[in-house]
Amino acid sequence: MPTVSVIIPTFNRAVLVTRAVESVLGQTLPADEVIVIDDGSTDDTRDVLTRFGNRIRYVFQENQGVSAARNRGIEAATGRYIAFLDSDDEWLPLKLERQVAHLESHPEIDFVTCRDSTDDGQLKTETYRDPRHQLRQFLIRPFYSNPSRYLVRRECFEEFGRFDPRFPPAEDLEMWLRLLKAGCRFDILSEPLMIYHLTPGALSCDPRRAFRGELLVREHYVRTLPARWDRWIVGSLFTARMHLTAARGLRTQGHLAEAGLHMLRSLTANPFGPQSHRRLQWLASFAVQWLRSETT
């Protein structure tokens, strides 16, 4: 049987990390090792994890960020396959069984991802399966770059490096794009196999920081596409999605004027997309909401 290493980076999430660990230990295909990298927690993370005894390996390091924690886990891992689980997420019981079986039966696939329990199912996975266009498709609409969804062959990290902390908090997106740029192939399992939890204070909850990280990724990878026309098309779609994501996050946090500006830039970058009418509606609602807030 192939060996699987699971890496769980965590920082000050004592109230959540046990749920993540339990979801790994409850897999129908048990992991060969579960490595929890504590990135300098100052809460009682170490204490709450003692209940798992030798079923996990606990590693503490001074706070260096999530990429350094994941990379430390890769260094410590011995498995043929490597999986990641953010400490505020959890897996459904069949996650490892389904993904390992897929990689075992498809030796041409280097890493595999999955849906989560909240996905709407509208994304057509077949558009990603042509290896000639996977980098392009992933740039247009990255298939949920959250590492909790992925299982990766170990040699991918040995050949093409590890998570790069120069792209915070988009290091995961950059990692998958780097593998695709190098010629690796990935696939998507249609079955929901994990649960994504939006945790207050998480890096992904900072829309400004997320936007800056994605902007760095855009500048680094869109220009590598061989055709000038493709660079323009993909760059426009990437930019529109990037501004749209920022607009949604900023609106949720009450930064209405800034959200409206991002929505306008999203519409400008891709004015003829299938969702343009919805973005116009949202922009109008932003304006109404902002005017009301200014008059109260």
C-alpha positions in Angstrom: 0.0 0.0 0.0 1.2 3.6 -0.7 2.2 5.6 2.3 0.4 8.9 3.2 1.7 11.8 5.3 -0.7 14.4 6.5 0.6 17.8 7.5 -1.5 20.1 9.7 0.0 23.6 10.3 -1.5 25.5 13.2 -1.1 28.7 15.1 -3.2 29.6 18.2 -6.1 27.4 17.3 -6.3 25.1 20.3 -10.1 25.3 20.1 -10.2 24.1 16.5 -7.1 21.9 15.8 -8.5 18.8 17.6 -11.5 18.8 15.2 -9.0 18.8 12.3 -6.9 16.0 13.8 -10.0 13.9 14.6 -11.2 14.2 11.0 -7.8 12.7 9.8 -7.8 9.9 12.4 -11.4 9.1 11.3 -10.4 8.4 7.6 -11.5 5.1 6.1 -8.0 4.9 4.7 -5.8 5.7 7.7 -2.8 8.0 7.1 0.6 6.5 7.9 1.6 9.6 9.8 -0.1 12.8 11.0 2.3 15.7 11.6 1.1 18.8 13.4 3.4 21.8 12.9 2.8 24.3 15.7 4.0 27.6 14.3 4.8 29.3 17.6 1.4 29.1 19.3 1.0 30.9 22.6 -2.3 29.3 23.7 -2.7 25.7 25.0 -2.3 24.0 21.6 0.4 21.7 22.8 -1.7 20.6 25.8 -4.9 19.9 23.9 -3.0 17.7 21.4 -1.6 15.4 24.1 -4.9 13.5 24.1 -3.9 12.0 20.8 -0.7 10.5 22.1 1.5 8.7 19.6 -1.2 8.8 16.9 0.2 12.2 15.8 3.7 13.7 15.7 3.8 17.2 17.2 6.5 19.6 16.1 6.9 23.1 17.5 8.8 25.9 15.8 9.1 29.6 16.4 6.5 31.6 14.5 7.5 31.9 10.8 4.2 31.8 8.9 2.1 29.1 7.4 4.4 28.5 4.4 7.3 27.8 6.7 5.1 25.4 8.7 4.0 23.5 5.7 7.5 23.3 4.4 8.7 22.0 7.8 6.0 19.3 7.6 7.2 18.3 4.1 10.8 18.0 5.4 9.6 15.7 8.2 7.2 13.7 6.1 8.1 10.2 4.9 5.0 9.3 2.9 4.8 8.7 -0.9 1.8 11.0 -0.9 1.5 14.3 1.0 -1.8 15.9 2.1 -2.4 19.2 3.9 -5.1 20.2 6.3 -5.5 23.7 7.6 -6.3 23.4 11.3 -9.6 25.2 11.0 -10.9 22.8 8.3 -11.9 19.2 8.4 -12.0 16.2 6.1 -15.0 14.0 5.3 -14.2 10.3 6.0 -13.6 9.1 2.4 -11.1 11.9 1.5 -7.9 10.0 1.6 -9.4 6.8 0.3 -10.8 8.4 -2.8 -7.8 10.6 -3.6 -5.2 7.9 -3.1 -7.2 5.4 -5.2 -7.3 8.1 -8.0 -3.6 8.7 -8.0 -2.8 5.0 -7.8 -5.0 4.3 -10.9 -3.9 7.4 -12.8 -0.1 7.5 -12.8 -0.1 10.4 -15.2 -1.7 12.6 -12.6 0.6 14.4 -10.1 -1.8 15.9 -7.7 -5.5 15.8 -7.1 -8.1 18.1 -5.5 -11.7 17.8 -4.5 -14.8 19.8 -3.9 -16.0 20.8 -0.4 -19.4 20.3 1.1 -20.5 23.9 0.3 -19.5 24.0 -3.4 -22.4 24.7 -5.7 -21.4 22.2 -8.3 -21.5 24.6 -11.2 -17.9 24.3 -12.1 -17.4 21.8 -15.0 -14.4 19.8 -14.1 -13.8 18.5 -17.6 -12.6 22.0 -18.7 -9.5 21.3 -16.5 -8.6 17.9 -17.8 -6.8 18.8 -21.0 -3.1 19.0 -20.0 -2.4 21.6 -22.7 -4.6 24.1 -21.0 -4.5 23.3 -17.3 -2.2 26.3 -16.4 -4.5 28.6 -18.4 -7.7 27.3 -16.9 -6.2 27.5 -13.4 -5.2 31.1 -13.9 -8.7 32.0 -15.1 -10.5 30.2 -12.3 -8.2 28.6 -9.7 -9.9 25.5 -8.4 -10.0 26.5 -4.8 -6.3 26.7 -4.0 -6.9 25.9 -0.3 -4.4 23.1 0.4 -6.9 21.2 2.5 -8.4 19.9 -0.7 -5.2 18.4 -2.2 -3.2 15.2 -2.3 0.3 15.5 -3.9 2.9 13.1 -5.0 6.0 13.6 -2.9 8.3 14.0 -5.9 6.5 17.2 -7.0 8.0 18.9 -4.0 11.4 17.3 -4.4 11.6 18.4 -8.1 9.9 21.8 -8.1 10.3 23.2 -4.6 8.0 24.0 -1.7 5.7 26.8 -0.6 7.1 30.2 -1.4 6.6 32.8 1.4 7.1 35.7 -1.0 3.4 35.4 -2.1 1.4 35.8 1.1 -1.3 34.8 1.5 -1.4 33.3 -2.0 1.4 30.9 -1.5 -0.9 27.9 -2.1 -2.1 29.3 -5.4 1.4 30.0 -6.5 2.5 26.4 -5.5 -0.2 24.8 -7.7 0.6 27.2 -10.6 4.3 26.4 -10.4 3.6 22.7 -10.6 1.3 23.2 -13.7 3.9 25.5 -15.3 6.5 22.8 -14.8 4.3 20.3 -16.7 2.7 18.5 -13.8 -1.0 17.4 -14.2 -3.8 17.6 -11.7 -7.3 16.3 -11.6 -10.5 17.1 -9.7 -12.8 14.6 -7.9 -16.4 15.7 -8.1 -17.3 14.2 -4.8 -17.3 16.6 -1.8 -14.5 15.3 0.5 -13.8 18.2 2.9 -15.4 21.0 4.9 -14.1 24.5 4.6 -14.6 26.7 7.6 -14.3 30.5 7.3 -12.6 31.4 10.5 -12.5 35.0 11.8 -8.9 36.2 11.8 -7.7 33.8 9.2 -5.3 35.2 6.5 -7.9 34.6 3.8 -10.3 36.9 5.7 -8.1 40.0 4.9 -9.3 41.0 1.4 -6.6 43.7 1.0 -3.8 41.3 1.8 -5.3 38.6 -0.4 -5.6 41.0 -3.2 -1.9 42.0 -3.0 -0.9 38.3 -2.9 -3.0 37.5 -6.0 -1.6 40.5 -7.8 1.9 39.2 -7.3 0.9 35.8 -8.6 -0.8 37.4 -11.7 2.4 39.4 -12.5 4.5 36.3 -12.1 2.5 33.8 -14.1 0.2 35.4 -16.7 3.2 36.8 -18.6 4.6 33.2 -19.0 1.8 32.2 -21.3 3.3 31.8 -24.8 0.6 33.6 -26.9 0.2 37.4 -26.6 -3.6 37.1 -27.2 -3.8 34.4 -24.5 -1.9 36.7 -22.1 -4.3 39.5 -22.7 -7.4 37.3 -22.3 -6.3 35.4 -19.3 -4.9 38.5 -17.7 -8.2 40.3 -18.1 -10.2 37.4 -16.6 -7.7 37.0 -13.7 -7.9 40.7 -13.0 -11.7 40.7 -13.1 -11.9 37.8 -10.7 -9.3 39.2 -8.4 -11.1 42.6 -8.0 -14.5 40.8 -7.7 -13.1 38.7 -4.8 -11.7 41.8 -3.1 -15.0 43.7 -3.6 -17.0 40.9 -1.9 -14.7 40.7 1.1 -14.5 44.5 1.6 -18.3 44.8 1.3 -18.7 42.2 4.0 -16.4 44.1 6.3 -18.3 47.4 5.6 -15.7 49.1 3.4 -18.3 50.1 0.9 -16.5 52.8 -1.1 -13.4 50.6 -1.5 -15.6 47.6 -2.4 -17.4 49.6 -5.1 -14.0 50.7 -6.6 -12.9 47.1 -6.8 -16.2 46.1 -8.4 -15.9 48.8 -11.0 -12.4 47.7 -11.8 -13.6 44.1 -12.1 -16.3 45.2 -14.6 -13.8 47.3 -16.5 -11.3 44.4 -16.8 -14.0 42.1 -18.2 -17.1 44.1 -19.3 -18.6 41.4 -21.5 -18.4 38.3 -19.2 -21.5 36.2 -18.5 -21.7 37.7 -15.0 -21.4 41.3 -16.0 -25.1 42.1 -15.4 -24.7 40.7 -11.8 -21.7 42.9 -11.2 -23.6 45.9 -12.4 -26.4 45.1 -10.1 -23.9 44.6 -7.2 -22.2 47.9 -8.1 -25.6 49.7 -8.0 -26.4 48.1 -4.7 -23.0 49.2 -3.3 -23.8 52.8 -4.3 -27.2 52.7 -2.6 -25.8 51.1 0.5 -22.9 53.6 0.6 -25.2 56.6 0.1 -27.4 55.4 3.0 -24.4 55.0 5.2 -23.2 58.5 4.4 -26.5 60.1 5.3 -27.0 58.3 8.6 
